[in-house]
């Protein structure tokens, strides 16, 4: 169970007291990342913005019930994730969970989860390869969009938003092993997409 530090305790108390300045700071700090996350999950920027606004309303409505079992940020993302899942289920946009990579490149990553060898594109940077960077980003984004829901969620929470493995476990109610396997498979799928596109 995560221990709330003094600064987070003070932050929560200020939110409970409806301190506008504290809320504004928190809102401006996290809203851009939340919108990026929700946009990646829904593939719809306008819907993502609505979900984020709904999330902030829920945060204010329920901040007094925050128990500190996880960090405040992971609690906020849990609310956003639940709202995103509910909306995508209602609109029949939830992705299939059956397309997983085969794990044949299991030795591609070091103990920290970083690639041991970068894709060939990055071996030597030339002006042509720098120009091709936009194409690479499109490949990566498409590969992430095609991931099963859980893998995509974990990859985005860990890689883009920096949540720890423990926070992701708490947020998604899954085991640490499940987080590691899903994250590994997601990274392999993105790497495979890059390798195939750049071969």
Backbone as ProteinMPNN parsed JSONL, in Angstrom:
{"seq_chain_A": "XXXXXXXXXXXXXXXXXXXXXXXXXXXXXXXXXXXXXXXXXXXXXXXXXXXXXXXXXXXXXXXXXXXXXXXXXXXXXXXXXXXXXXXXXXXXXXXXXXXXXXXXXXXXXXXXXXXXXXXXXXXXXXXXXXXXXXXXXXXXXXXXXXXXXXXXXXXXXXXXXXXXXXXXXXXXXXXXXXXXXXXXXXXXXXXXXXXXXXX", "coords_chain_A": {"N_chain_A": [[0.84, -1.196, 0.0], [0.587, 2.206, -0.882], [2.216, 4.893, 0.742], [1.051, 8.022, 1.667], [2.76, 11.002, 1.124], [3.738, 13.983, 2.985], [3.373, 16.28, 1.391], [1.522, 15.452, -0.516], [-0.62, 14.833, 1.137], [-1.236, 17.378, 2.065], [-1.964, 18.533, -0.348], [-4.251, 17.048, -1.047], [-5.9, 17.76, 1.106], [-6.204, 20.484, 0.569], [-7.618, 20.337, -1.822], [-9.966, 19.103, -0.945], [-10.889, 21.19, 0.588], [-11.64, 22.85, -1.391], [-9.79, 24.593, -2.657], [-9.123, 26.88, -5.014], [-6.791, 27.716, -6.376], [-4.943, 25.655, -5.932], [-6.28, 23.539, -7.156], [-6.34, 24.53, -9.787], [-3.613, 24.534, -10.434], [-3.023, 21.775, -10.299], [-4.779, 20.862, -12.267], [-3.81, 22.153, -14.631], [-1.307, 21.041, -14.733], [-1.711, 18.293, -15.212], [-3.752, 17.875, -17.132], [-3.025, 18.082, -19.99], [-1.508, 15.669, -20.423], [-3.423, 13.781, -19.668], [-5.366, 14.175, -21.627], [-3.898, 13.401, -23.879], [-3.533, 10.691, -23.248], [-6.237, 9.731, -23.106], [-7.031, 10.323, -25.709], [-5.401, 8.591, -27.183], [-6.465, 6.206, -26.302], [-9.136, 6.296, -27.155], [-9.061, 7.219, -29.739], [-10.124, 9.605, -30.523], [-10.155, 12.91, -30.308], [-11.98, 14.925, -29.436], [-13.803, 13.445, -27.922], [-12.024, 12.507, -26.011], [-11.343, 14.895, -24.686], [-13.811, 15.495, -23.514], [-14.037, 13.297, -21.78], [-11.898, 13.756, -20.068], [-12.691, 16.169, -18.859], [-14.987, 15.229, -17.538], [-13.701, 13.514, -15.815], [-12.259, 15.275, -14.134], [-14.395, 16.529, -12.868], [-15.392, 14.357, -11.419], [-13.168, 13.878, -9.799], [-13.197, 16.166, -8.134], [-15.709, 15.8, -6.979], [-15.333, 13.472, -5.511], [-13.01, 13.627, -4.001], [-12.824, 13.734, -1.247], [-13.101, 11.134, -0.516], [-10.777, 9.931, -1.153], [-8.322, 7.633, -0.351], [-5.605, 7.241, -0.365], [-4.366, 4.862, -1.094], [-3.035, 4.493, -3.405], [-0.997, 6.692, -5.404], [-2.076, 10.132, -5.757], [-2.108, 10.95, -8.428], [-2.201, 8.477, -9.825], [-4.682, 7.628, -8.926], [-6.34, 9.556, -10.087], [-5.889, 8.939, -12.789], [-6.986, 6.396, -12.752], [-9.705, 6.939, -12.483], [-10.102, 8.299, -14.918], [-9.442, 6.247, -16.707], [-11.453, 4.356, -16.117], [-13.727, 5.798, -16.903], [-13.147, 6.097, -19.605], [-13.118, 3.431, -20.484], [-15.794, 2.706, -19.941], [-17.16, 4.414, -21.689], [-16.143, 3.642, -24.23], [-16.978, 1.012, -24.326], [-19.733, 1.343, -24.339], [-20.016, 2.555, -26.799], [-19.217, 0.636, -28.501], [-16.517, 0.409, -29.278], [-14.423, -0.934, -28.227], [-11.301, -2.55, -28.302], [-10.179, -5.698, -29.716], [-8.938, -8.386, -27.708], [-7.304, -10.425, -28.495], [-5.037, -10.418, -30.144], [-1.963, -11.003, -29.771], [1.59, -10.53, -29.574], [4.064, -13.006, -30.516], [6.234, -13.307, -28.867], [8.758, -13.98, -29.749], [11.003, -12.422, -29.808], [12.11, -12.273, -27.247], [14.507, -11.688, -25.982], [15.155, -9.096, -26.612], [15.158, -6.905, -24.954], [16.64, -5.133, -22.176], [17.206, -5.473, -18.579], [15.904, -3.247, -17.594], [13.899, -2.785, -19.34], [14.485, -1.451, -21.657], [15.393, -1.313, -25.139], [17.892, -3.57, -26.217], [19.277, -3.418, -28.596], [18.924, -0.823, -30.849], [16.359, -0.144, -33.345], [17.194, -0.527, -36.833], [17.009, 1.932, -38.163], [17.927, 3.861, -36.417], [20.616, 3.449, -36.102], [22.515, 5.035, -37.387], [22.352, 8.407, -37.725], [21.201, 10.343, -40.351], [20.591, 13.144, -42.537], [18.47, 12.327, -44.188], [17.316, 10.274, -42.716], [16.519, 11.62, -40.453], [14.518, 13.236, -41.54], [12.795, 11.185, -42.146], [11.772, 10.639, -39.712], [9.185, 11.481, -39.014], [7.594, 9.671, -40.371], [8.317, 7.349, -39.03], [7.26, 7.898, -36.495], [4.537, 7.828, -37.127], [4.3, 5.104, -37.72], [4.875, 3.977, -35.203], [2.78, 5.083, -33.667], [0.561, 3.924, -34.973], [1.08, 1.23, -34.461], [0.837, 1.178, -31.677], [-1.859, 1.881, -31.442], [-3.0, -0.416, -32.485], [-2.592, -2.324, -30.552], [-3.732, -4.769, -28.144], [-6.239, -3.858, -25.728], [-5.438, -3.883, -22.943], [-2.629, -4.097, -23.092], [-1.997, -1.75, -24.517], [-2.931, 0.198, -22.732], [-1.263, -0.226, -20.488], [1.28, 0.219, -21.624], [1.07, 2.95, -22.34], [0.528, 4.154, -19.838], [2.832, 3.515, -18.427], [5.048, 4.196, -20.131], [4.473, 6.726, -21.281], [3.268, 8.279, -19.299], [4.63, 7.696, -17.016], [3.89, 6.154, -14.758], [4.476, 3.948, -12.033], [5.254, 0.398, -11.87], [3.921, -0.72, -9.663], [1.898, 1.156, -9.214], [0.432, 0.858, -11.561], [-0.422, -1.778, -11.281], [-2.154, -1.476, -9.083], [-3.999, 0.343, -10.159], [-5.128, -1.058, -12.342], [-5.883, -3.4, -11.181], [-4.396, -5.817, -11.408], [-1.825, -8.363, -11.463], [1.71, -7.956, -10.691], [3.273, -9.523, -12.347], [1.586, -9.822, -14.542], [1.5, -7.187, -15.449], [4.198, -6.866, -16.209], [4.444, -8.821, -18.269], [2.488, -7.964, -20.118], [3.453, -5.39, -20.732], [5.913, -6.05, -21.832], [5.11, -7.559, -24.091], [3.716, -5.574, -25.469], [5.787, -3.777, -26.08], [7.344, -5.447, -27.692], [5.597, -5.794, -29.849], [5.433, -3.204, -30.904], [8.096, -2.849, -31.591], [8.343, -4.913, -33.503], [6.63, -3.97, -35.496], [7.991, -1.681, -36.276], [10.408, -2.825, -37.178], [9.458, -4.334, -39.335], [8.403, -2.361, -41.004], [10.657, -0.907, -41.592], [12.391, -2.593, -42.785]], "CA_chain_A": [[0.0, 0.0, 0.0], [1.4, 3.403, -0.985], [2.087, 5.851, 1.826], [0.92, 9.383, 1.179], [3.72, 11.885, 1.768], [3.122, 15.186, 3.562], [2.955, 17.224, 0.357], [0.295, 14.958, -1.122], [-1.665, 14.996, 2.152], [-1.627, 18.794, 2.038], [-2.643, 18.765, -1.621], [-5.599, 16.477, -0.936], [-6.655, 18.6, 2.043], [-6.547, 21.723, -0.138], [-8.678, 20.016, -2.782], [-11.189, 18.886, -0.163], [-11.332, 22.528, 1.006], [-12.004, 23.563, -2.625], [-8.82, 25.646, -2.938], [-9.126, 27.06, -6.469], [-5.428, 27.811, -6.901], [-4.355, 24.31, -5.907], [-6.923, 22.77, -8.216], [-5.898, 25.052, -11.087], [-2.251, 24.043, -10.656], [-3.127, 20.335, -10.59], [-5.478, 20.752, -13.545], [-2.916, 22.547, -15.723], [-0.172, 20.125, -14.75], [-2.034, 16.937, -15.662], [-4.732, 17.793, -18.212], [-2.486, 17.722, -21.312], [-1.188, 14.245, -20.459], [-4.673, 13.025, -19.606], [-5.992, 14.256, -22.953], [-3.129, 12.521, -24.769], [-3.851, 9.305, -22.89], [-7.604, 9.42, -23.516], [-7.071, 10.356, -27.175], [-4.813, 7.342, -27.659], [-7.362, 5.099, -25.974], [-10.409, 6.39, -27.877], [-8.795, 7.676, -31.107], [-11.063, 10.69, -30.771], [-9.716, 14.019, -29.457], [-13.118, 15.599, -28.804], [-14.292, 12.542, -26.881], [-11.009, 12.504, -24.955], [-11.493, 16.123, -23.91], [-15.014, 15.32, -22.689], [-13.733, 12.33, -20.721], [-11.014, 14.41, -19.096], [-13.506, 17.093, -18.074], [-15.792, 14.398, -16.64], [-12.799, 12.988, -14.785], [-11.989, 16.327, -13.152], [-15.609, 16.697, -12.065], [-15.407, 13.238, -10.47], [-12.104, 14.097, -8.817], [-13.685, 17.134, -7.148], [-16.854, 15.223, -6.27], [-14.978, 12.317, -4.68], [-11.683, 13.779, -3.388], [-12.905, 13.458, 0.197], [-13.058, 9.683, -0.306], [-9.448, 9.439, -1.538], [-7.733, 6.978, 0.818], [-4.158, 7.202, -0.446], [-3.817, 3.521, -1.34], [-2.12, 4.742, -4.524], [-0.749, 8.133, -5.475], [-3.203, 10.918, -6.244], [-2.095, 10.927, -9.892], [-2.706, 7.197, -10.321], [-6.114, 7.613, -8.623], [-6.979, 10.361, -11.131], [-5.853, 8.149, -14.021], [-7.934, 5.284, -12.602], [-11.021, 7.494, -12.807], [-10.116, 8.539, -16.358], [-9.461, 4.948, -17.386], [-12.796, 3.773, -15.953], [-14.654, 6.543, -17.76], [-12.81, 5.771, -20.992], [-13.604, 2.067, -20.755], [-17.263, 2.709, -19.978], [-17.614, 5.067, -22.913], [-15.817, 2.843, -25.412], [-17.857, -0.164, -24.325], [-21.064, 1.776, -24.776], [-19.992, 2.905, -28.219], [-18.747, -0.549, -29.238], [-15.219, 0.662, -29.88], [-13.368, -1.589, -27.486], [-10.481, -3.366, -29.186], [-10.039, -7.124, -29.445], [-7.832, -8.717, -26.813], [-6.712, -11.703, -28.869], [-3.899, -10.313, -31.045], [-0.757, -10.799, -28.978], [2.805, -10.951, -30.243], [4.446, -14.363, -30.144], [7.312, -13.307, -27.896], [9.96, -14.571, -30.306], [12.133, -11.535, -29.558], [12.112, -12.097, -25.793], [15.792, -11.191, -25.509], [15.413, -7.797, -27.225], [15.162, -5.845, -23.963], [17.469, -5.348, -20.994], [16.448, -5.616, -17.336], [15.114, -2.042, -17.342], [12.844, -2.683, -20.336], [14.937, -0.717, -22.835], [15.92, -2.147, -26.2], [19.339, -3.815, -26.22], [19.721, -2.88, -29.883], [17.906, 0.04, -31.445], [16.028, -0.485, -34.72], [18.239, -0.14, -37.784], [16.879, 3.327, -38.554], [18.614, 4.748, -35.5], [22.033, 3.119, -35.991], [23.291, 6.188, -37.839], [21.427, 9.456, -38.132], [21.542, 11.144, -41.525], [19.467, 14.06, -42.797], [17.332, 11.59, -44.749], [16.672, 9.525, -41.637], [15.837, 12.59, -39.594], [13.287, 13.58, -42.247], [11.919, 10.013, -42.068], [11.287, 10.495, -38.342], [7.727, 11.621, -38.949], [7.04, 8.385, -40.802], [8.538, 6.407, -37.927], [6.271, 8.212, -35.467], [3.256, 7.305, -37.604], [4.35, 3.646, -37.553], [4.777, 3.69, -33.772], [1.418, 5.394, -33.23], [-0.343, 2.903, -35.511], [1.339, -0.018, -33.733], [0.235, 1.323, -30.345], [-3.312, 1.843, -31.62], [-3.411, -1.784, -32.79], [-2.362, -3.216, -29.415], [-4.888, -5.091, -27.296], [-6.561, -2.777, -24.799], [-4.62, -3.902, -21.73], [-1.242, -3.792, -23.444], [-1.917, -0.332, -24.866], [-3.106, 0.968, -21.504], [-0.056, -0.349, -19.669], [2.379, 0.892, -22.324], [0.882, 4.393, -22.235], [0.665, 4.577, -18.446], [4.231, 3.36, -18.009], [6.003, 4.889, -20.986], [4.131, 8.116, -21.551], [2.868, 9.007, -18.098], [5.599, 7.42, -15.966], [3.399, 5.475, -13.576], [5.297, 2.798, -11.661], [4.595, -0.901, -11.991], [2.996, -0.891, -8.533], [0.73, 2.012, -9.444], [-0.363, 0.241, -12.628], [-1.081, -2.936, -10.657], [-3.257, -0.968, -8.26], [-4.974, 0.988, -11.026], [-5.807, -2.027, -13.194], [-6.201, -4.59, -10.375], [-3.737, -6.986, -11.98], [-0.581, -8.705, -10.788], [2.948, -7.39, -11.219], [3.69, -10.372, -13.466], [0.724, -9.492, -15.672], [1.975, -5.893, -15.961], [5.474, -7.077, -16.901], [4.213, -9.562, -19.512], [1.752, -7.106, -21.053], [4.347, -4.333, -21.17], [6.909, -6.679, -22.704], [4.462, -7.886, -25.36], [3.428, -4.32, -26.165], [7.046, -3.274, -26.632], [7.719, -6.327, -28.797], [4.719, -5.528, -30.99], [5.855, -1.943, -31.503], [9.401, -3.114, -32.223], [8.115, -5.716, -34.705], [6.044, -3.087, -36.504], [9.086, -0.846, -36.773], [11.344, -3.66, -37.954], [8.816, -4.71, -40.592], [8.267, -1.174, -41.854], [11.96, -0.354, -41.945], [13.24, -3.652, -43.356]], "C_chain_A": [[0.874, 1.244, 0.0], [1.152, 4.313, 0.205], [2.017, 7.251, 1.237], [1.946, 10.264, 1.882], [3.013, 13.168, 2.216], [2.614, 16.147, 2.499], [1.661, 16.763, -0.312], [-0.869, 15.062, -0.146], [-2.171, 16.433, 2.162], [-2.388, 19.123, 0.766], [-4.079, 18.257, -1.564], [-6.463, 17.328, -0.008], [-7.09, 19.904, 1.372], [-7.659, 21.481, -1.153], [-10.009, 19.788, -2.074], [-11.776, 20.232, 0.259], [-11.708, 23.418, -0.179], [-11.099, 24.777, -2.886], [-8.655, 25.759, -4.455], [-7.723, 27.084, -7.057], [-4.755, 26.447, -6.958], [-4.969, 23.461, -7.014], [-6.435, 23.231, -9.586], [-4.493, 24.55, -11.426], [-2.27, 22.565, -11.047], [-3.744, 20.122, -11.961], [-4.532, 21.05, -14.71], [-1.72, 21.606, -15.844], [-0.511, 18.803, -15.431], [-2.992, 16.837, -16.851], [-4.124, 17.459, -19.57], [-2.147, 16.235, -21.438], [-2.429, 13.373, -20.422], [-5.371, 13.026, -20.959], [-5.245, 13.369, -23.942], [-3.463, 11.057, -24.513], [-5.237, 8.919, -23.4], [-7.749, 9.431, -25.034], [-6.508, 9.073, -27.747], [-5.739, 6.155, -27.401], [-8.632, 5.112, -26.821], [-10.24, 6.711, -29.354], [-9.715, 8.827, -31.507], [-10.743, 11.83, -29.804], [-10.882, 14.689, -28.737], [-13.689, 14.745, -27.676], [-13.321, 12.523, -25.708], [-11.143, 13.739, -24.071], [-12.719, 16.051, -23.006], [-14.737, 14.393, -21.508], [-12.846, 12.95, -19.651], [-11.796, 15.392, -18.239], [-14.384, 16.335, -17.082], [-14.95, 13.852, -15.493], [-12.53, 14.037, -13.716], [-13.21, 16.602, -12.273], [-15.687, 15.595, -11.012], [-14.34, 13.386, -9.399], [-12.592, 15.048, -7.729], [-14.845, 16.559, -6.327], [-16.445, 14.176, -5.248], [-13.639, 12.448, -3.957], [-11.709, 13.469, -1.894], [-12.84, 11.967, 0.49], [-11.697, 9.09, -0.671], [-8.726, 8.914, -0.301], [-6.221, 6.868, 0.759], [-3.564, 5.821, -0.631], [-2.851, 3.538, -2.519], [-1.876, 6.245, -4.533], [-1.991, 8.84, -6.013], [-3.274, 10.867, -7.767], [-2.619, 9.597, -10.416], [-4.194, 7.046, -10.026], [-6.881, 8.399, -9.687], [-7.015, 9.583, -12.446], [-6.788, 6.943, -13.94], [-9.346, 5.749, -12.94], [-11.138, 7.698, -14.313], [-10.208, 7.225, -17.129], [-10.839, 4.304, -17.287], [-13.82, 4.485, -16.834], [-14.411, 6.217, -19.23], [-13.323, 4.39, -21.363], [-15.12, 2.03, -20.861], [-17.776, 3.3, -21.283], [-17.338, 4.218, -24.141], [-16.65, 1.574, -25.47], [-19.24, 0.214, -24.811], [-21.097, 2.028, -26.271], [-19.382, 1.809, -29.076], [-17.428, -0.311, -29.964], [-14.094, -0.041, -29.154], [-12.612, -2.549, -28.396], [-10.453, -4.821, -28.742], [-8.826, -7.381, -28.567], [-7.066, -9.949, -27.269], [-5.487, -11.601, -29.76], [-2.643, -9.99, -30.263], [0.458, -11.23, -29.764], [3.266, -12.3, -29.72], [5.614, -14.435, -29.181], [8.611, -13.856, -28.429], [11.191, -13.7, -30.106], [12.295, -11.257, -28.07], [13.412, -11.541, -25.256], [16.126, -9.813, -26.062], [15.586, -6.677, -26.214], [16.068, -6.177, -22.792], [16.581, -5.389, -19.752], [15.573, -4.41, -17.031], [13.984, -1.868, -18.347], [13.229, -1.886, -21.556], [15.484, -1.685, -23.872], [17.429, -2.328, -26.049], [19.955, -3.245, -27.492], [18.597, -2.036, -30.46], [17.572, -0.438, -32.846], [17.051, 0.115, -35.675], [18.191, 1.337, -38.148], [17.745, 4.237, -37.698], [20.097, 4.426, -35.335], [22.901, 4.313, -36.358], [22.321, 7.24, -38.342], [22.004, 10.228, -39.316], [20.389, 12.112, -41.734], [18.237, 13.334, -43.333], [16.58, 10.844, -43.65], [15.964, 10.457, -40.661], [14.513, 13.002, -40.221], [12.286, 12.428, -42.143], [11.322, 9.829, -40.675], [9.779, 10.603, -38.212], [7.04, 10.323, -39.361], [7.179, 7.336, -39.702], [7.508, 6.644, -36.827], [4.889, 7.7, -35.86], [3.193, 5.786, -37.432], [4.161, 3.275, -36.091], [3.355, 3.945, -33.277], [0.416, 4.355, -33.723], [-0.166, 1.588, -34.767], [0.724, 0.036, -32.339], [-1.286, 1.234, -30.442], [-3.819, 0.427, -31.848], [-3.211, -2.767, -31.637], [-3.68, -3.582, -28.746], [-5.038, -4.036, -26.2], [-5.631, -2.753, -23.589], [-3.164, -3.55, -22.026], [-1.071, -2.303, -23.755], [-2.008, 0.534, -23.614], [-1.835, 0.957, -20.668], [1.114, 0.377, -20.317], [2.267, 2.406, -22.179], [1.072, 4.887, -20.802], [2.117, 4.54, -17.992], [5.163, 4.256, -18.812], [5.73, 6.366, -21.159], [3.886, 8.911, -20.28], [3.698, 8.656, -16.874], [5.061, 6.784, -14.704], [4.28, 4.256, -13.299], [4.516, 1.506, -11.874], [3.578, -1.127, -10.892], [1.736, -0.058, -8.721], [-0.169, 1.42, -10.521], [-1.095, -0.991, -12.102], [-2.317, -2.506, -9.883], [-4.382, -0.425, -9.143], [-5.797, -0.032, -11.807], [-6.239, -3.29, -12.457], [-5.668, -5.867, -11.018], [-2.407, -7.191, -11.272], [0.617, -8.018, -11.44], [3.435, -8.203, -12.419], [2.878, -10.061, -14.713], [1.145, -8.159, -16.297], [3.246, -6.095, -16.767], [5.27, -7.77, -18.246], [3.513, -8.682, -20.543], [2.643, -5.993, -21.6], [5.386, -4.886, -22.148], [6.302, -6.99, -24.079], [4.141, -6.629, -26.163], [4.691, -3.766, -26.817], [7.505, -4.133, -27.811], [6.885, -6.038, -30.043], [5.116, -4.238, -31.69], [7.183, -2.13, -32.221], [9.22, -3.904, -33.525], [7.537, -4.868, -35.831], [7.109, -2.195, -37.117], [10.028, -1.639, -37.667], [10.764, -4.008, -39.323], [8.746, -3.524, -41.555], [9.607, -0.673, -42.372], [12.892, -1.377, -42.571], [13.617, -3.325, -44.796]], "O_chain_A": [[1.808, 1.338, 0.796], [0.01, 4.487, 0.631], [2.84, 7.618, 0.398], [2.002, 10.277, 3.112], [1.855, 13.409, 1.875], [1.56, 16.761, 2.665], [0.802, 17.582, -0.638], [-1.993, 15.35, -0.558], [-3.373, 16.68, 2.254], [-3.345, 19.897, 0.791], [-5.009, 18.948, -1.981], [-7.628, 17.587, -0.307], [-8.21, 20.371, 1.579], [-8.541, 22.323, -1.325], [-11.055, 20.229, -2.55], [-12.994, 20.405, 0.288], [-12.051, 24.587, -0.003], [-11.571, 25.843, -3.281], [-8.119, 24.858, -5.1], [-7.494, 26.526, -8.13], [-4.074, 26.127, -7.932], [-4.259, 22.748, -7.725], [-6.147, 22.404, -10.451], [-4.218, 24.186, -12.569], [-1.615, 22.158, -12.006], [-3.274, 19.285, -12.731], [-4.464, 20.279, -15.668], [-1.189, 21.404, -16.936], [0.32, 18.252, -16.153], [-3.032, 15.8, -17.513], [-4.673, 16.604, -20.264], [-2.464, 15.611, -22.451], [-2.477, 12.333, -21.08], [-5.905, 12.003, -21.39], [-5.861, 12.671, -24.747], [-3.652, 10.281, -25.449], [-5.391, 7.889, -24.055], [-8.507, 8.635, -25.588], [-7.067, 8.518, -28.693], [-5.786, 5.213, -28.193], [-9.152, 4.052, -27.169], [-11.163, 6.504, -30.143], [-10.041, 8.997, -32.682], [-11.028, 11.727, -28.611], [-10.78, 14.99, -27.547], [-14.019, 15.257, -26.606], [-13.737, 12.522, -24.55], [-11.066, 13.64, -22.846], [-12.672, 16.496, -21.859], [-15.147, 14.667, -20.38], [-13.029, 12.692, -18.461], [-11.596, 15.451, -17.025], [-14.515, 16.74, -15.927], [-15.413, 13.741, -14.358], [-12.566, 13.732, -12.524], [-13.075, 16.875, -11.081], [-16.006, 15.859, -9.852], [-14.571, 13.063, -8.234], [-12.424, 14.775, -6.54], [-14.945, 16.807, -5.125], [-17.12, 14.0, -4.233], [-13.172, 11.479, -3.358], [-10.718, 12.992, -1.342], [-12.556, 11.571, 1.621], [-11.482, 7.887, -0.517], [-8.536, 9.641, 0.674], [-5.603, 6.441, 1.734], [-2.382, 5.617, -0.355], [-1.959, 2.696, -2.615], [-2.481, 6.983, -3.755], [-2.848, 8.22, -6.643], [-4.358, 10.754, -8.338], [-3.407, 9.583, -11.362], [-4.905, 6.4, -10.796], [-7.942, 7.967, -10.137], [-8.035, 9.562, -13.134], [-7.326, 6.514, -14.961], [-10.097, 5.035, -13.605], [-12.141, 7.321, -14.92], [-10.967, 7.115, -18.091], [-11.34, 3.763, -18.273], [-14.679, 3.842, -17.439], [-15.356, 6.078, -20.006], [-13.898, 4.203, -22.435], [-15.67, 1.399, -21.764], [-18.698, 2.77, -21.904], [-18.204, 4.083, -25.006], [-16.992, 1.109, -26.557], [-19.849, -0.507, -25.602], [-22.096, 1.746, -26.932], [-19.067, 2.032, -30.245], [-17.232, -0.754, -31.096], [-12.924, 0.223, -29.429], [-13.224, -3.279, -29.175], [-10.669, -5.141, -27.573], [-7.815, -6.686, -28.665], [-6.253, -10.476, -26.51], [-4.928, -12.639, -30.114], [-2.294, -8.819, -30.107], [0.389, -12.185, -30.539], [2.906, -12.697, -28.612], [5.958, -15.523, -28.719], [9.502, -14.177, -27.642], [12.315, -14.19, -30.223], [12.585, -10.127, -27.676], [13.424, -10.969, -24.167], [17.281, -9.394, -25.988], [16.099, -5.612, -26.556], [16.251, -7.345, -22.448], [15.355, -5.345, -19.857], [14.6, -4.529, -16.286], [13.197, -0.927, -18.241], [12.387, -1.657, -22.424], [15.98, -2.757, -23.526], [18.155, -1.37, -25.786], [21.036, -2.656, -27.455], [17.454, -2.485, -30.547], [18.406, -1.077, -33.488], [17.688, 1.124, -35.374], [19.232, 1.937, -38.416], [18.243, 5.258, -38.174], [20.774, 5.053, -34.52], [23.913, 4.57, -35.706], [21.557, 6.995, -39.276], [23.141, 10.699, -39.28], [19.314, 11.921, -41.165], [17.106, 13.673, -42.986], [15.35, 10.792, -43.657], [14.921, 10.107, -40.109], [13.501, 13.109, -39.528], [11.078, 12.655, -42.063], [10.467, 8.966, -40.474], [9.164, 9.908, -37.404], [6.033, 9.928, -38.775], [6.271, 6.537, -39.473], [6.947, 5.69, -36.288], [4.152, 7.192, -35.015], [2.157, 5.245, -37.045], [3.388, 2.374, -35.766], [2.79, 3.125, -32.554], [-0.476, 3.949, -32.978], [-1.145, 0.904, -34.473], [0.155, -0.951, -31.871], [-1.926, 0.585, -29.615], [-4.937, 0.096, -31.455], [-3.62, -3.923, -31.736], [-4.633, -2.804, -28.775], [-4.061, -3.401, -25.802], [-5.092, -1.7, -23.249], [-2.543, -2.789, -21.284], [-0.112, -1.675, -23.305], [-1.25, 1.491, -23.458], [-1.383, 2.0, -20.196], [1.861, 1.078, -19.635], [3.267, 3.076, -21.922], [1.703, 5.919, -20.577], [2.574, 5.421, -17.264], [5.973, 4.988, -18.244], [6.659, 7.173, -21.181], [4.254, 10.082, -20.193], [3.507, 9.242, -15.808], [5.712, 6.86, -13.662], [4.769, 3.613, -14.227], [3.296, 1.513, -12.036], [2.497, -1.661, -11.141], [0.633, -0.515, -8.421], [-1.394, 1.472, -10.408], [-2.256, -1.218, -12.442], [-3.387, -3.1, -10.014], [-5.56, -0.695, -8.906], [-7.015, 0.106, -11.925], [-6.89, -4.156, -13.041], [-6.383, -6.86, -11.155], [-1.923, -6.304, -10.568], [0.549, -7.563, -12.582], [3.948, -7.643, -13.388], [3.419, -10.039, -15.819], [1.148, -8.015, -17.52], [3.374, -5.571, -17.874], [5.852, -7.36, -19.25], [3.903, -8.659, -21.71], [2.596, -5.686, -22.791], [5.693, -4.26, -23.163], [6.918, -6.714, -25.109], [4.275, -6.615, -27.386], [4.664, -3.337, -27.97], [7.998, -3.61, -28.81], [7.405, -6.037, -31.159], [5.137, -4.174, -32.919], [7.372, -1.63, -33.33], [9.863, -3.603, -34.53], [7.914, -5.033, -36.991], [7.129, -1.978, -38.329], [10.399, -1.2, -38.755], [11.465, -3.985, -40.335], [8.993, -3.661, -42.753], [9.687, -0.089, -43.453], [14.049, -1.073, -42.859], [14.326, -4.098, -45.44]]}, "name": "protein", "num_of_chains": 1, "seq": "XXXXXXXXXXXXXXXXXXXXXXXXXXXXXXXXXXXXXXXXXXXXXXXXXXXXXXXXXXXXXXXXXXXXXXXXXXXXXXXXXXXXXXXXXXXXXXXXXXXXXXXXXXXXXXXXXXXXXXXXXXXXXXXXXXXXXXXXXXXXXXXXXXXXXXXXXXXXXXXXXXXXXXXXXXXXXXXXXXXXXXXXXXXXXXXXXXXXXXX"}
